[in-house]
Structures are given as C-alpha cells and as structure tokens.
Amino acid sequence: MMVPRVLRVGPLRVPMYGVCAAVGLIAALWLSLKTARMVGLASEQLWDAGLFSVMAAFVASRLLLIAGDVHGFLRLPVVMLALPSFTVGGMVLSAVGVVAYLRWKRLPLLKVADAWAPCAAVLAAMLSLGRFFEGTEVGMPTRLPWGTVMPGGDGSVRLHPVAIYGAIASVALVVVLMGLLRRRMRDGMVVAIALVVGGAASFLLDMVSQPVEMTGNAWLDPQQWLAVGAMLVGGLMLTFLKETA
C-alpha cells in the first residue's frame, strides 16, 4: 500500500505531515471548548491557554535549536527555523512555560490537565497519520495483508503500519477519556489514566517498530523510556489521588 507524502494543489505542494499537524491542532483546540465545560472551566480560558501552549512549544524548540548551533543559525536562519526540533528538552521547557502561564491566570492545573488529556490524544492521532504519510515511522517486517511497502523498496518487504496502529490507539483513548470526563471523576484522575494507558500503548507499539539503534546494547529505545516515564508519573498520580480521597 503506497501513500502520498505531498498534497498537490495546482503548483502548490504541501507536506501531508504539515496538513495533519495543522488539522490536529485545530481539532484539539476545538475539542477543548467542550472539555473545558465538562470540568467546570470557561471555554475561552482553555482556548487561550491552548494557543499559548502551541506558541510556547514552537518558541522553546526553536530557542534550543538556535542555542545548539548559533553559527549555523546566523548563516542559514530560515533553514534552521524550518527544521523539526521538538525534543525532550523542548517539551520540558514548554511545560515550565505553560505551568507558569496557568499559575498566572489562576487556572487549576489538574482541571486543565484533565480537559487537555483527550485533546492531546486527538493531536497524537493526527500526528500519527502524518508520520504514516511521511513514511518516517517504520515498523518491523510482517506478512499481514495490511502491511505497508518499505520506503524506497521494491514492494517485496512489507512492514507493520505502526503509525496507523498509533492513530487507532489514540482515537480509542479519546473515546475512553471523554467517557471518564462525563463521570466527573476527581481532579487529576483523567490525565493520570491517560498517562498510564497512553504510555502503555506507546511502549507496546515501539515493540513492533524498528529499533533506533540496530546494534546498540541499550535496554530500551528512547521512546520506550518516555513511555515508562509517563506510566510511572500516571501511576504515582493515581496512587496519591486515591490515598488522599
């Protein structure tokens, strides 16, 4: 099964990953208008916080990219800013900025996190589709009929469509989290469950993905370490919330 990587509109060529990312952001922000009301927050407040989060992620990732190669940025600023650069460091820096913003606006962190949990899953689903179109998330070889053709291959080797698996898992997570929000659980429970379930899904999906280092001796891939961290944080949150109930 071959997939297009570029959307062609007349002479204009738009990368499918960028299209999926844009649609995912819009869908996540739109959903936040509904989830905000479900947790008792003003929709416009969560919308503004979502926009700030997007800008914080963009600025933080670019600042770290520039800091890592100042001379390269001075020579080719446009090329440098166009590079994909959202790393773990960028995530941490963005999170610090978002928490500071929420504290400044006096928004309850756990309520906001609960409302954002299904929105993040929507965005994750669209980004997975983007990686599928881009062909950057390569799975292990498979004989299953829905296997995808290896990028640059002759079609003789088919691979697990890991990105499609991830999109399906993310959509299922959206359904589950929306159901939990309707049950009006204790603040923080929904995002804690999202971290545990999402982390477990990411860990399992990485098992059918091609390793980052074929010859390395690391116990886990970087994505699996992140998944373990998410499950650990979510588990600790669930334990703490249950003990203080």
PEHU-V72776 format. One record per backbone hydrogen bond with DSSP energy under -0.5 kcal/mol. CO is the residue of the C=O (numbers start at 1). NH is the residue of the N-H. Records with the same first field share a line. If there is no record, write none. Layout:
# PEHU-V72776
CO->NH + NH
This chain:
# PEHU-V72776
1->149
5->16
6->8
7->9 + 14
9->12
12->9
14->7
15->19
16->20
17->21
18->22
19->23
20->24
21->25
22->26
23->27
24->28
25->29
26->30
27->31
28->32
29->33
30->33 + 34
31->34 + 35
32->36
33->37
34->38
35->39
36->39 + 41
37->40
42->46
43->47
44->48
45->49
46->50
47->51
48->52
49->53
50->54
51->55
52->56
53->57
54->58
55->59
56->60
57->61
58->62
59->63
60->64
61->65
62->66
63->67
64->68
65->69
66->69
69->73
70->74
71->75
72->76
76->80
77->81
78->82
79->83
80->83
85->87
87->91
88->92
89->93
90->94
91->95
92->96
93->97
94->98
95->99
96->100
97->101
98->102
99->103
100->104
101->105
102->107
103->106
108->112
109->113
110->114
111->115
112->116
113->117
114->118
115->119
116->120
117->121
118->122
119->123
120->124
121->125
122->126
123->127
124->128
125->129
126->130
127->131
128->132
129->133
130->134
131->135 + 136 + 137
136->138
137->163
138->210
140->160
144->147
148->159
150->153
156->158
157->150
158->142
159->148
160->162
161->164 + 165
162->166
163->167
164->168
165->169
166->170
167->171
168->172
169->173
170->174
171->175
172->176
173->177
174->178
175->179
176->180
177->181
178->182
179->183
180->183 + 185
181->184
186->189
188->192
189->193
190->194
191->195
192->196
193->197
194->198
195->199
196->200
197->201
198->202
199->203
200->204
201->205
202->206
203->207
204->207
205->208
206->209
208->140
212->214
213->216
221->225
222->226
223->227
224->228
225->229
226->230
227->231
228->232
229->233
230->234
231->235
232->236
233->237
234->238
235->239
236->240
237->241
238->242
239->243
240->244
242->245
